[in-house]
Amino acid sequence: MKGILLVFSLLCCGTLSAQQTITPEVLNQLEKQSESSSAERALRNAIQSVSINKMTLVPGNPQALDTWFSVEVKNSGITNQESSGRCWLFTGTNVLRQRAMKNLKIENFMFSHVYLFFYDQLEKSNLFLQGIIDTRKQDIDAQQVQWLMSNPLSDGGTYTGVADLVTKYGLVPKDVMPETYIANNTSEFNSHLKRKLREIAINLREKAAQGESVAALEAYKMEQMKVIYRMLTIAYGQPVKQFTWAPKDKNGKLLGEPKSYTPMSFYKEVCAPDEDLNADYVMLMNDPSRPYNKVYEIDMDRHVYEGHNWLYLNLDINDLAPLAIASLRDSVPMYFSCDVGKQLNRTNGLLDINNYDYDDLFGTTFSMDKRQRIQTHDSGSSHAMTLVAVDLDKNGRPTKWKVENSWGPTYGYAGHLIMTDQWFREYMFRVVVNKKYIPENILALLKQKPIRLPAWDPMFQEEE
């Protein structure tokens, strides 16, 4: 609105130059230069009835035929997040699933995603409302308050959310708490949940303005959390507290006597965690818009109020890739995220910078590099998957990578996506690596004080 008023004021004052606005003369020049040949008119007619990707797909890309990998972690069973933004949760539990199957000595197994997602939404609701209390003295137009009101919660997330939720609430098998329709189709219910949270938020601010104490505000918040909890149980079911379970073989035969578990005892037994999911892992980022070898922390980028903000070490891609390779060589898959929509061939699952020729179609170039794409919000981490394979040439250099996706077994290459190394360098953003695969000189960088970034930083992008 302020921008519109400014332009209106300038127009009234007569201070706009001929280069600042689209006058009839400028419009006439634009129209003249756009007069097209018969070939361009034919192209225009075609593109108005066919998708851009179909028009620009480069046929016969040889990369699409190469599905062999020299280093690969075998997996069993592709998950499907359906119409939800829970890729971060599927990816995190898929990594833990590999460990569970090994310990249980079974070929296939799934954790319940809706179980952990219930607590994710509960914790995010509390995080938002406590944030409203913490910012009660700020004007409602303050950037932090406006950011909170715009982002009360979402179904997206990051690795730190998985780590904090699992270590607080444990895990259960999928057959103990199956998916619900709303868990697979989150947007409609989320719109109602967010509306309720905003209503509670504005009531909290009004109570604060009337002089109510922090203790009173927090008591009111906890009363309202009962409403949020009830809404969540209607949508996702009552979380499992105790259950009886035994592993089964591929034919459904029980392998041993059923045992009684709590979610936490189940997690500790089947995953046998001899490590801290937060302290023993490092989120590595490749963000050329900021200095490398620095540690960054994004404010409010967490799932649990008392949990961990998203903290990452920014590395040059040439320093990051060998760490991922070291993990794969040891048959350990990783949480991985990228800008999946860029140059993705949805038919064969290939991610390659040469998949589509947009330049020739539009008669221009799209020449921003990775740093510039981040700075202009043109690119960022949008989707999490499980990094499971890399193909190395005779000199040990990566040529392509493979990820296990969560879009169902028929999507892409048998539920996977294959990335050329060129694409990996341009559009991968983060990978979570166990510290045992990271050399001491890089681990030493973690001792520096993190650079704190605001919640509205361009890198605050939850994977969906």
MIBA-458561 format. One record per residue (C-alpha): residue number from 1; x, y, z. Coordinates in nm, 2 decimals. Example, Ala and Ser with C-alpha at 12.3 -4.5 7.8 and 13.67 -1.06 7.14 Angstrom:
BEGIN
+-----+--------+--------+--------+
| num |      X |      Y |      Z |
+-----+--------+--------+--------+
|   1 |   1.23 |  -0.45 |   0.78 |
|   2 |   1.37 |  -0.11 |   0.71 |
+-----+--------+--------+--------+
//
This chain:
BEGIN
+-----+--------+--------+--------+
| num |      X |      Y |      Z |
+-----+--------+--------+--------+
|   1 |   0.00 |   0.00 |   0.00 |
|   2 |   0.28 |   0.24 |   0.09 |
|   3 |   0.44 |   0.17 |  -0.25 |
|   4 |   0.12 |   0.25 |  -0.44 |
|   5 |   0.09 |   0.58 |  -0.24 |
|   6 |   0.45 |   0.66 |  -0.32 |
|   7 |   0.39 |   0.61 |  -0.70 |
|   8 |   0.07 |   0.81 |  -0.68 |
|   9 |   0.25 |   1.09 |  -0.50 |
|  10 |   0.53 |   1.10 |  -0.76 |
|  11 |   0.28 |   1.10 |  -1.04 |
|  12 |   0.09 |   1.40 |  -0.88 |
|  13 |   0.42 |   1.59 |  -0.82 |
|  14 |   0.54 |   1.52 |  -1.18 |
|  15 |   0.88 |   1.39 |  -1.07 |
|  16 |   0.88 |   1.06 |  -1.26 |
|  17 |   1.13 |   1.05 |  -1.54 |
|  18 |   1.06 |   0.89 |  -1.88 |
|  19 |   1.25 |   0.58 |  -1.78 |
|  20 |   1.05 |   0.52 |  -1.46 |
|  21 |   0.71 |   0.42 |  -1.58 |
|  22 |   0.53 |   0.26 |  -1.87 |
|  23 |   0.40 |   0.54 |  -2.08 |
|  24 |   0.21 |   0.50 |  -2.41 |
|  25 |   0.53 |   0.57 |  -2.59 |
|  26 |   0.72 |   0.31 |  -2.40 |
|  27 |   0.44 |   0.06 |  -2.45 |
|  28 |   0.45 |   0.13 |  -2.83 |
|  29 |   0.82 |   0.06 |  -2.84 |
|  30 |   0.78 |  -0.27 |  -2.65 |
|  31 |   0.50 |  -0.38 |  -2.88 |
|  32 |   0.71 |  -0.30 |  -3.19 |
|  33 |   1.02 |  -0.50 |  -3.08 |
|  34 |   0.79 |  -0.79 |  -3.00 |
|  35 |   0.65 |  -0.82 |  -3.35 |
|  36 |   0.71 |  -1.18 |  -3.44 |
|  37 |   0.79 |  -1.39 |  -3.75 |
|  38 |   0.56 |  -1.67 |  -3.86 |
|  39 |   0.79 |  -1.92 |  -3.69 |
|  40 |   0.76 |  -1.74 |  -3.36 |
|  41 |   0.39 |  -1.71 |  -3.40 |
|  42 |   0.37 |  -2.08 |  -3.45 |
|  43 |   0.58 |  -2.13 |  -3.13 |
|  44 |   0.35 |  -1.90 |  -2.94 |
|  45 |   0.04 |  -2.09 |  -3.05 |
|  46 |   0.20 |  -2.42 |  -2.95 |
|  47 |   0.32 |  -2.31 |  -2.60 |
|  48 |  -0.02 |  -2.17 |  -2.52 |
|  49 |  -0.16 |  -2.53 |  -2.53 |
|  50 |   0.13 |  -2.74 |  -2.41 |
|  51 |   0.33 |  -2.73 |  -2.09 |
|  52 |   0.67 |  -2.55 |  -2.10 |
|  53 |   0.86 |  -2.85 |  -1.98 |
|  54 |   0.71 |  -3.06 |  -2.27 |
|  55 |   0.82 |  -2.79 |  -2.51 |
|  56 |   1.17 |  -2.77 |  -2.38 |
|  57 |   1.26 |  -3.13 |  -2.29 |
|  58 |   1.59 |  -3.23 |  -2.45 |
|  59 |   1.52 |  -3.58 |  -2.60 |
|  60 |   1.77 |  -3.86 |  -2.56 |
|  61 |   1.96 |  -3.73 |  -2.26 |
|  62 |   2.22 |  -4.01 |  -2.21 |
|  63 |   2.23 |  -3.95 |  -1.84 |
|  64 |   1.88 |  -4.09 |  -1.81 |
|  65 |   1.99 |  -4.43 |  -1.92 |
|  66 |   2.27 |  -4.48 |  -1.66 |
|  67 |   2.12 |  -4.63 |  -1.34 |
|  68 |   2.43 |  -4.82 |  -1.21 |
|  69 |   2.61 |  -4.69 |  -0.90 |
|  70 |   2.95 |  -4.79 |  -0.77 |
|  71 |   2.86 |  -4.71 |  -0.40 |
|  72 |   2.50 |  -4.78 |  -0.29 |
|  73 |   2.31 |  -4.84 |   0.03 |
|  74 |   2.05 |  -5.10 |  -0.03 |
|  75 |   1.70 |  -5.01 |   0.08 |
|  76 |   1.37 |  -5.19 |   0.10 |
|  77 |   1.03 |  -5.02 |   0.05 |
|  78 |   0.95 |  -4.67 |  -0.09 |
|  79 |   0.73 |  -4.45 |   0.13 |
|  80 |   0.47 |  -4.20 |   0.01 |
|  81 |   0.40 |  -3.88 |   0.19 |
|  82 |   0.09 |  -3.83 |  -0.04 |
|  83 |  -0.05 |  -3.47 |  -0.04 |
|  84 |   0.14 |  -3.35 |   0.26 |
|  85 |   0.46 |  -3.16 |   0.33 |
|  86 |   0.61 |  -3.42 |   0.55 |
|  87 |   0.92 |  -3.51 |   0.34 |
|  88 |   1.15 |  -3.41 |   0.63 |
|  89 |   0.97 |  -3.66 |   0.86 |
|  90 |   0.97 |  -3.94 |   0.60 |
|  91 |   1.34 |  -3.88 |   0.52 |
|  92 |   1.45 |  -3.87 |   0.89 |
|  93 |   1.26 |  -4.19 |   0.98 |
|  94 |   1.38 |  -4.36 |   0.66 |
|  95 |   1.74 |  -4.31 |   0.78 |
|  96 |   1.65 |  -4.46 |   1.12 |
|  97 |   1.46 |  -4.74 |   0.94 |
|  98 |   1.78 |  -4.87 |   0.79 |
|  99 |   1.92 |  -4.92 |   1.14 |
| 100 |   1.60 |  -5.07 |   1.27 |
| 101 |   1.58 |  -5.33 |   0.99 |
| 102 |   1.94 |  -5.43 |   1.05 |
| 103 |   1.88 |  -5.47 |   1.43 |
| 104 |   1.55 |  -5.66 |   1.38 |
| 105 |   1.70 |  -5.87 |   1.10 |
| 106 |   1.40 |  -5.81 |   0.87 |
| 107 |   1.38 |  -5.71 |   0.51 |
| 108 |   1.11 |  -5.45 |   0.53 |
| 109 |   0.98 |  -5.22 |   0.80 |
| 110 |   0.81 |  -4.88 |   0.84 |
| 111 |   0.78 |  -4.64 |   1.13 |
| 112 |   0.45 |  -4.46 |   1.19 |
| 113 |   0.47 |  -4.11 |   1.04 |
| 114 |   0.14 |  -3.99 |   1.18 |
| 115 |   0.25 |  -4.07 |   1.54 |
| 116 |   0.55 |  -3.83 |   1.53 |
| 117 |   0.36 |  -3.58 |   1.31 |
| 118 |   0.09 |  -3.55 |   1.58 |
| 119 |   0.36 |  -3.43 |   1.83 |
| 120 |   0.52 |  -3.21 |   1.57 |
| 121 |   0.20 |  -3.02 |   1.52 |
| 122 |   0.14 |  -3.00 |   1.89 |
| 123 |   0.49 |  -2.88 |   1.96 |
| 124 |   0.49 |  -2.62 |   1.68 |
| 125 |   0.16 |  -2.49 |   1.82 |
| 126 |   0.32 |  -2.44 |   2.16 |
| 127 |   0.63 |  -2.29 |   1.99 |
| 128 |   0.42 |  -2.03 |   1.81 |
| 129 |   0.20 |  -1.93 |   2.11 |
| 130 |   0.50 |  -1.90 |   2.34 |
| 131 |   0.67 |  -1.69 |   2.07 |
| 132 |   0.36 |  -1.46 |   2.08 |
| 133 |   0.41 |  -1.43 |   2.46 |
| 134 |   0.78 |  -1.37 |   2.43 |
| 135 |   0.72 |  -1.08 |   2.18 |
| 136 |   0.42 |  -0.93 |   2.36 |
| 137 |   0.59 |  -0.60 |   2.42 |
| 138 |   0.67 |  -0.55 |   2.05 |
| 139 |   0.43 |  -0.36 |   1.83 |
| 140 |   0.21 |  -0.59 |   1.62 |
| 141 |   0.37 |  -0.44 |   1.30 |
| 142 |   0.72 |  -0.54 |   1.42 |
| 143 |   0.89 |  -0.78 |   1.18 |
| 144 |   0.92 |  -1.06 |   1.43 |
| 145 |   0.56 |  -1.05 |   1.53 |
| 146 |   0.44 |  -1.03 |   1.17 |
| 147 |   0.66 |  -1.32 |   1.08 |
| 148 |   0.51 |  -1.53 |   1.36 |
| 149 |   0.15 |  -1.44 |   1.25 |
| 150 |   0.24 |  -1.53 |   0.90 |
| 151 |   0.39 |  -1.86 |   1.00 |
| 152 |   0.21 |  -2.01 |   1.30 |
| 153 |   0.30 |  -2.36 |   1.19 |
| 154 |   0.34 |  -2.58 |   0.88 |
| 155 |   0.37 |  -2.94 |   0.79 |
| 156 |   0.72 |  -2.88 |   0.66 |
| 157 |   1.04 |  -2.92 |   0.87 |
| 158 |   1.41 |  -3.01 |   0.90 |
| 159 |   1.63 |  -3.28 |   1.04 |
| 160 |   1.66 |  -3.10 |   1.38 |
| 161 |   1.29 |  -3.15 |   1.41 |
| 162 |   1.32 |  -3.52 |   1.36 |
| 163 |   1.60 |  -3.55 |   1.61 |
| 164 |   1.42 |  -3.35 |   1.88 |
| 165 |   1.09 |  -3.52 |   1.83 |
| 166 |   1.23 |  -3.87 |   1.83 |
| 167 |   1.44 |  -3.82 |   2.14 |
| 168 |   1.14 |  -3.67 |   2.32 |
| 169 |   0.85 |  -3.90 |   2.21 |
| 170 |   1.01 |  -4.21 |   2.07 |
| 171 |   0.88 |  -4.41 |   1.77 |
| 172 |   0.62 |  -4.67 |   1.69 |
| 173 |   0.57 |  -4.91 |   1.40 |
| 174 |   0.34 |  -4.80 |   1.12 |
| 175 |   0.09 |  -5.09 |   1.18 |
| 176 |   0.05 |  -4.97 |   1.54 |
| 177 |  -0.06 |  -4.62 |   1.44 |
| 178 |  -0.15 |  -4.61 |   1.06 |
| 179 |  -0.19 |  -4.30 |   0.85 |
| 180 |  -0.52 |  -4.10 |   0.84 |
| 181 |  -0.67 |  -3.93 |   0.54 |
| 182 |  -0.59 |  -3.59 |   0.69 |
| 183 |  -0.23 |  -3.69 |   0.76 |
| 184 |  -0.20 |  -3.76 |   0.39 |
| 185 |  -0.39 |  -3.45 |   0.29 |
| 186 |  -0.28 |  -3.18 |   0.54 |
| 187 |  -0.37 |  -2.84 |   0.38 |
| 188 |  -0.74 |  -2.82 |   0.46 |
| 189 |  -0.70 |  -2.91 |   0.83 |
| 190 |  -0.39 |  -2.70 |   0.86 |
| 191 |  -0.59 |  -2.39 |   0.75 |
| 192 |  -0.83 |  -2.44 |   1.04 |
| 193 |  -0.55 |  -2.51 |   1.29 |
| 194 |  -0.36 |  -2.20 |   1.19 |
| 195 |  -0.68 |  -1.99 |   1.21 |
| 196 |  -0.74 |  -2.11 |   1.57 |
| 197 |  -0.38 |  -2.04 |   1.66 |
| 198 |  -0.40 |  -1.69 |   1.53 |
| 199 |  -0.72 |  -1.63 |   1.73 |
| 200 |  -0.54 |  -1.75 |   2.05 |
| 201 |  -0.24 |  -1.53 |   1.96 |
| 202 |  -0.44 |  -1.21 |   1.92 |
| 203 |  -0.62 |  -1.29 |   2.25 |
| 204 |  -0.28 |  -1.33 |   2.42 |
| 205 |  -0.16 |  -0.99 |   2.29 |
| 206 |  -0.48 |  -0.82 |   2.41 |
| 207 |  -0.44 |  -0.98 |   2.75 |
| 208 |  -0.08 |  -0.87 |   2.76 |
| 209 |  -0.18 |  -0.51 |   2.66 |
| 210 |  -0.43 |  -0.51 |   2.96 |
| 211 |  -0.14 |  -0.58 |   3.19 |
| 212 |  -0.18 |  -0.95 |   3.26 |
| 213 |   0.14 |  -1.12 |   3.39 |
| 214 |   0.35 |  -1.37 |   3.20 |
| 215 |   0.23 |  -1.64 |   3.43 |
| 216 |  -0.13 |  -1.56 |   3.35 |
| 217 |  -0.06 |  -1.55 |   2.98 |
| 218 |   0.11 |  -1.89 |   2.99 |
| 219 |  -0.18 |  -2.04 |   3.20 |
| 220 |  -0.42 |  -1.91 |   2.93 |
| 221 |  -0.20 |  -2.06 |   2.66 |
| 222 |  -0.20 |  -2.40 |   2.83 |
| 223 |  -0.58 |  -2.39 |   2.86 |
| 224 |  -0.60 |  -2.32 |   2.49 |
| 225 |  -0.35 |  -2.60 |   2.41 |
| 226 |  -0.63 |  -2.84 |   2.52 |
| 227 |  -0.83 |  -2.71 |   2.23 |
| 228 |  -0.54 |  -2.76 |   1.99 |
| 229 |  -0.48 |  -3.12 |   2.13 |
| 230 |  -0.84 |  -3.21 |   2.07 |
| 231 |  -0.83 |  -3.08 |   1.72 |
| 232 |  -0.52 |  -3.29 |   1.65 |
| 233 |  -0.67 |  -3.61 |   1.79 |
| 234 |  -0.97 |  -3.56 |   1.57 |
| 235 |  -0.74 |  -3.52 |   1.26 |
| 236 |  -0.47 |  -3.77 |   1.34 |
| 237 |  -0.59 |  -4.00 |   1.62 |
| 238 |  -0.49 |  -4.04 |   1.98 |
| 239 |  -0.11 |  -4.10 |   2.01 |
| 240 |  -0.01 |  -4.45 |   2.11 |
| 241 |   0.12 |  -4.48 |   2.47 |
| 242 |   0.18 |  -4.85 |   2.49 |
| 243 |   0.15 |  -5.14 |   2.25 |
| 244 |   0.24 |  -5.50 |   2.19 |
| 245 |   0.44 |  -5.59 |   1.88 |
| 246 |   0.67 |  -5.84 |   1.72 |
| 247 |   0.86 |  -5.82 |   1.39 |
| 248 |   0.73 |  -6.02 |   1.09 |
| 249 |   0.89 |  -6.18 |   0.79 |
| 250 |   0.80 |  -6.09 |   0.43 |
| 251 |   0.51 |  -6.35 |   0.44 |
| 252 |   0.36 |  -6.19 |   0.76 |
| 253 |   0.49 |  -6.47 |   1.00 |
| 254 |   0.58 |  -6.35 |   1.35 |
| 255 |   0.95 |  -6.36 |   1.43 |
| 256 |   0.94 |  -6.43 |   1.80 |
| 257 |   0.70 |  -6.36 |   2.08 |
| 258 |   0.52 |  -6.02 |   2.09 |
| 259 |   0.65 |  -5.78 |   2.35 |
| 260 |   0.50 |  -5.48 |   2.53 |
| 261 |   0.66 |  -5.14 |   2.44 |
| 262 |   0.62 |  -4.77 |   2.50 |
| 263 |   0.72 |  -4.55 |   2.21 |
| 264 |   1.05 |  -4.46 |   2.38 |
| 265 |   1.14 |  -4.82 |   2.48 |
| 266 |   1.07 |  -4.93 |   2.12 |
| 267 |   1.29 |  -4.66 |   1.98 |
| 268 |   1.57 |  -4.75 |   2.21 |
| 269 |   1.55 |  -5.12 |   2.14 |
| 270 |   1.50 |  -5.13 |   1.76 |
| 271 |   1.74 |  -4.83 |   1.68 |
| 272 |   1.98 |  -4.91 |   1.96 |
| 273 |   2.09 |  -4.55 |   1.97 |
| 274 |   2.45 |  -4.54 |   2.08 |
| 275 |   2.47 |  -4.18 |   1.96 |
| 276 |   2.29 |  -3.84 |   2.01 |
| 277 |   2.08 |  -3.76 |   1.71 |
| 278 |   2.17 |  -3.39 |   1.76 |
| 279 |   2.52 |  -3.38 |   1.91 |
| 280 |   2.67 |  -3.66 |   1.70 |
| 281 |   2.55 |  -3.53 |   1.37 |
| 282 |   2.63 |  -3.21 |   1.17 |
| 283 |   2.41 |  -3.04 |   0.92 |
| 284 |   2.63 |  -2.93 |   0.63 |
| 285 |   2.52 |  -2.66 |   0.40 |
| 286 |   2.64 |  -2.53 |   0.06 |
| 287 |   2.53 |  -2.17 |   0.05 |
| 288 |   2.77 |  -1.96 |  -0.17 |
| 289 |   2.58 |  -1.64 |  -0.08 |
| 290 |   2.76 |  -1.65 |   0.26 |
| 291 |   3.12 |  -1.71 |   0.37 |
| 292 |   3.22 |  -2.07 |   0.39 |
| 293 |   3.37 |  -2.24 |   0.70 |
| 294 |   3.13 |  -2.04 |   0.92 |
| 295 |   2.86 |  -2.18 |   1.15 |
| 296 |   2.51 |  -2.03 |   1.13 |
| 297 |   2.20 |  -2.06 |   1.34 |
| 298 |   1.85 |  -1.96 |   1.23 |
| 299 |   1.63 |  -1.81 |   1.50 |
| 300 |   1.29 |  -1.99 |   1.56 |
| 301 |   1.38 |  -2.26 |   1.31 |
| 302 |   1.30 |  -2.55 |   1.53 |
| 303 |   1.00 |  -2.78 |   1.61 |
| 304 |   1.01 |  -2.78 |   1.99 |
| 305 |   1.03 |  -2.47 |   2.21 |
| 306 |   1.31 |  -2.61 |   2.42 |
| 307 |   1.47 |  -2.79 |   2.12 |
| 308 |   1.75 |  -2.70 |   1.88 |
| 309 |   1.74 |  -2.43 |   1.63 |
| 310 |   1.86 |  -2.52 |   1.28 |
| 311 |   2.24 |  -2.49 |   1.31 |
| 312 |   2.47 |  -2.56 |   1.01 |
| 313 |   2.82 |  -2.54 |   0.89 |
| 314 |   2.86 |  -2.38 |   0.55 |
| 315 |   3.11 |  -2.55 |   0.33 |
| 316 |   3.24 |  -2.53 |  -0.02 |
| 317 |   3.08 |  -2.81 |  -0.23 |
| 318 |   3.43 |  -2.96 |  -0.29 |
| 319 |   3.47 |  -3.00 |   0.09 |
| 320 |   3.11 |  -3.12 |   0.15 |
| 321 |   3.09 |  -3.39 |  -0.12 |
| 322 |   3.37 |  -3.61 |   0.02 |
| 323 |   3.20 |  -3.63 |   0.36 |
| 324 |   2.88 |  -3.76 |   0.20 |
| 325 |   3.08 |  -4.01 |   0.00 |
| 326 |   3.26 |  -4.14 |   0.32 |
| 327 |   2.92 |  -4.21 |   0.48 |
| 328 |   2.79 |  -4.39 |   0.18 |
| 329 |   3.11 |  -4.60 |   0.16 |
| 330 |   3.02 |  -4.72 |   0.51 |
| 331 |   2.66 |  -4.80 |   0.40 |
| 332 |   2.51 |  -4.52 |   0.61 |
| 333 |   2.24 |  -4.32 |   0.42 |
| 334 |   2.19 |  -3.95 |   0.50 |
| 335 |   1.92 |  -3.69 |   0.54 |
| 336 |   1.96 |  -3.47 |   0.22 |
| 337 |   1.77 |  -3.17 |   0.09 |
| 338 |   1.77 |  -2.97 |  -0.24 |
| 339 |   1.57 |  -2.75 |  -0.47 |
| 340 |   1.40 |  -3.05 |  -0.63 |
| 341 |   1.18 |  -2.87 |  -0.88 |
| 342 |   1.47 |  -2.73 |  -1.08 |
| 343 |   1.53 |  -2.92 |  -1.41 |
| 344 |   1.35 |  -3.23 |  -1.28 |
| 345 |   1.23 |  -3.48 |  -1.54 |
| 346 |   0.93 |  -3.62 |  -1.36 |
| 347 |   0.89 |  -3.92 |  -1.60 |
| 348 |   1.23 |  -4.09 |  -1.54 |
| 349 |   1.34 |  -3.91 |  -1.22 |
| 350 |   1.65 |  -3.75 |  -1.36 |
| 351 |   1.78 |  -3.42 |  -1.22 |
| 352 |   2.02 |  -3.27 |  -1.47 |
| 353 |   2.10 |  -2.91 |  -1.56 |
| 354 |   2.06 |  -3.01 |  -1.93 |
| 355 |   1.71 |  -3.16 |  -1.91 |
| 356 |   1.53 |  -2.86 |  -2.05 |
| 357 |   1.62 |  -2.58 |  -2.29 |
| 358 |   1.43 |  -2.28 |  -2.17 |
| 359 |   1.68 |  -2.03 |  -2.32 |
| 360 |   1.60 |  -2.12 |  -2.68 |
| 361 |   1.22 |  -2.13 |  -2.62 |
| 362 |   1.21 |  -1.78 |  -2.48 |
| 363 |   1.49 |  -1.63 |  -2.68 |
| 364 |   1.69 |  -1.52 |  -2.37 |
| 365 |   1.93 |  -1.67 |  -2.11 |
| 366 |   1.87 |  -1.77 |  -1.75 |
| 367 |   2.22 |  -1.71 |  -1.63 |
| 368 |   2.21 |  -1.66 |  -1.25 |
| 369 |   2.46 |  -1.87 |  -1.06 |
| 370 |   2.38 |  -2.05 |  -0.73 |
| 371 |   2.47 |  -1.75 |  -0.51 |
| 372 |   2.25 |  -1.51 |  -0.71 |
| 373 |   1.96 |  -1.75 |  -0.71 |
| 374 |   1.97 |  -1.77 |  -0.33 |
| 375 |   2.01 |  -1.39 |  -0.29 |
| 376 |   1.70 |  -1.33 |  -0.51 |
| 377 |   1.49 |  -1.60 |  -0.35 |
| 378 |   1.49 |  -1.79 |  -0.68 |
| 379 |   1.63 |  -2.11 |  -0.53 |
| 380 |   1.64 |  -2.27 |  -0.19 |
| 381 |   1.60 |  -2.60 |  -0.01 |
| 382 |   1.25 |  -2.73 |  -0.09 |
| 383 |   1.24 |  -3.10 |  -0.04 |
| 384 |   1.42 |  -3.36 |   0.17 |
| 385 |   1.51 |  -3.71 |   0.06 |
| 386 |   1.75 |  -3.99 |   0.17 |
| 387 |   2.09 |  -3.99 |   0.00 |
| 388 |   2.16 |  -4.36 |  -0.07 |
| 389 |   2.41 |  -4.38 |  -0.36 |
| 390 |   2.70 |  -4.22 |  -0.55 |
| 391 |   2.88 |  -4.33 |  -0.87 |
| 392 |   3.25 |  -4.26 |  -0.87 |
| 393 |   3.49 |  -4.24 |  -1.17 |
| 394 |   3.83 |  -4.41 |  -1.18 |
| 395 |   3.98 |  -4.11 |  -0.99 |
| 396 |   3.72 |  -4.13 |  -0.72 |
| 397 |   3.53 |  -3.82 |  -0.83 |
| 398 |   3.14 |  -3.83 |  -0.82 |
| 399 |   2.96 |  -3.84 |  -1.15 |
| 400 |   2.61 |  -3.89 |  -1.02 |
| 401 |   2.41 |  -3.95 |  -0.70 |
| 402 |   2.08 |  -4.12 |  -0.61 |
| 403 |   1.82 |  -4.04 |  -0.34 |
| 404 |   1.53 |  -4.25 |  -0.20 |
| 405 |   1.22 |  -4.03 |  -0.24 |
| 406 |   0.89 |  -4.03 |  -0.05 |
| 407 |   0.65 |  -3.98 |  -0.35 |
| 408 |   0.56 |  -4.35 |  -0.39 |
| 409 |   0.72 |  -4.65 |  -0.57 |
| 410 |   0.61 |  -4.56 |  -0.92 |
| 411 |   0.75 |  -4.20 |  -0.92 |
| 412 |   1.08 |  -4.14 |  -1.11 |
| 413 |   1.32 |  -4.43 |  -1.12 |
| 414 |   1.14 |  -4.69 |  -0.90 |
| 415 |   1.07 |  -4.43 |  -0.63 |
| 416 |   1.42 |  -4.28 |  -0.66 |
| 417 |   1.57 |  -3.97 |  -0.82 |
| 418 |   1.90 |  -3.97 |  -0.99 |
| 419 |   2.11 |  -3.65 |  -0.99 |
| 420 |   2.41 |  -3.57 |  -1.21 |
| 421 |   2.70 |  -3.43 |  -1.02 |
| 422 |   2.65 |  -3.10 |  -1.21 |
| 423 |   2.30 |  -3.07 |  -1.08 |
| 424 |   2.41 |  -3.18 |  -0.73 |
| 425 |   2.65 |  -2.88 |  -0.72 |
| 426 |   2.39 |  -2.63 |  -0.84 |
| 427 |   2.08 |  -2.73 |  -0.64 |
| 428 |   2.18 |  -2.94 |  -0.33 |
| 429 |   2.17 |  -2.74 |  -0.01 |
| 430 |   2.21 |  -2.96 |   0.30 |
| 431 |   2.32 |  -3.30 |   0.41 |
| 432 |   2.33 |  -3.44 |   0.76 |
| 433 |   2.65 |  -3.64 |   0.83 |
| 434 |   2.77 |  -3.83 |   1.14 |
| 435 |   3.07 |  -3.67 |   1.29 |
| 436 |   3.27 |  -3.99 |   1.26 |
| 437 |   3.30 |  -3.92 |   0.88 |
| 438 |   3.42 |  -3.56 |   0.92 |
| 439 |   3.79 |  -3.49 |   0.96 |
| 440 |   3.92 |  -3.30 |   1.26 |
| 441 |   4.00 |  -2.98 |   1.07 |
| 442 |   3.64 |  -2.94 |   0.97 |
| 443 |   3.50 |  -3.05 |   1.31 |
| 444 |   3.72 |  -2.78 |   1.46 |
| 445 |   3.51 |  -2.52 |   1.28 |
| 446 |   3.21 |  -2.61 |   1.49 |
| 447 |   3.38 |  -2.46 |   1.80 |
| 448 |   3.32 |  -2.11 |   1.67 |
| 449 |   3.03 |  -1.90 |   1.80 |
| 450 |   2.73 |  -1.94 |   1.55 |
| 451 |   2.63 |  -1.64 |   1.35 |
| 452 |   2.26 |  -1.58 |   1.44 |
| 453 |   2.03 |  -1.53 |   1.15 |
| 454 |   1.67 |  -1.40 |   1.18 |
| 455 |   1.37 |  -1.63 |   1.13 |
| 456 |   1.29 |  -1.45 |   0.80 |
| 457 |   1.63 |  -1.52 |   0.65 |
| 458 |   1.62 |  -1.67 |   0.30 |
| 459 |   1.76 |  -2.00 |   0.43 |
| 460 |   1.46 |  -2.05 |   0.66 |
| 461 |   1.29 |  -2.29 |   0.42 |
| 462 |   1.13 |  -2.60 |   0.56 |
| 463 |   1.14 |  -2.90 |   0.34 |
| 464 |   0.81 |  -3.02 |   0.22 |
+-----+--------+--------+--------+
//
